């Protein structure tokens, strides 16, 4: 089951990388990495919430914490690849 979950969550990045390498013959770049991560964080979480039969009460703290962690992570990725080496 874990293998199928990993393949499903990485499918958007895999398809975009395949299209970038073989169809458009271009560099896919940072947008593929960050876009796939956004889909994995938001799209899969939203789908789980939509198909859940339980109503959950959420506070602002988890959303703020996760957005802050993602912003720091995205800034770190951009800082590491900014020099193109």
ZAMARGU-4260 file (C-alpha; in steps of 0.2 Angstrom, whole numbers, plus 5000, padded with zeros to 4 digits):
<rodrens>
0) 5000/5000/5000 | 5014/5012/5004 | 5022/5010/4987 | 5005/5014/4978 | 5003/5030/4990
5) 5021/5036/4985 | 5018/5033/4967 | 5001/5042/4968 | 5008/5057/4977 | 5023/5059/4965
10) 5013/5056/4949 | 5011/5075/4945 | 5030/5078/4946 | 5033/5062/4936 | 5021/5067/4922
15) 5028/5085/4921 | 5046/5079/4921 | 5042/5066/4907 | 5033/5080/4897 | 5047/5092/4900
20) 5061/5080/4895 | 5053/5071/4880 | 5039/5082/4873 | 5044/5100/4875 | 5063/5096/4876
25) 5065/5110/4888 | 5070/5112/4906 | 5057/5110/4919 | 5065/5119/4933 | 5060/5125/4950
30) 5041/5127/4946 | 5040/5108/4944 | 5047/5104/4961 | 5037/5117/4970 | 5021/5114/4960
35) 5022/5096/4964 | 5025/5099/4982 | 5010/5111/4983 | 4999/5098/4975 | 5005/5085/4987
40) 5002/5096/5002 | 4985/5104/4997 | 4977/5092/4984 | 4979/5076/4993 | 4974/5084/5010
45) 4959/5092/5002 | 4953/5075/4994 | 4955/5067/5011 | 4944/5080/5018 | 4931/5079/5005
50) 4929/5060/5006 | 4929/5059/5025 | 4913/5056/5034 | 4918/5065/5049 | 4917/5084/5052
55) 4933/5091/5060 | 4935/5107/5069 | 4952/5115/5065 | 4961/5129/5073 | 4972/5142/5064
60) 4988/5136/5072 | 4990/5120/5062 | 4987/5130/5046 | 4999/5144/5051 | 5012/5131/5056
65) 5011/5121/5040 | 5012/5137/5029 | 5027/5144/5038 | 5036/5127/5037 | 5032/5126/5018
70) 5038/5144/5016 | 5054/5141/5024 | 5057/5125/5015 | 5053/5133/4998 | 5065/5148/5002
75) 5078/5135/5006 | 5076/5126/4990 | 5077/5142/4980 | 5092/5148/4990 | 5101/5132/4986
80) 5098/5132/4967 | 5099/5151/4965 | 5117/5150/4959 | 5114/5137/4945 | 5127/5125/4951
</rodrens>
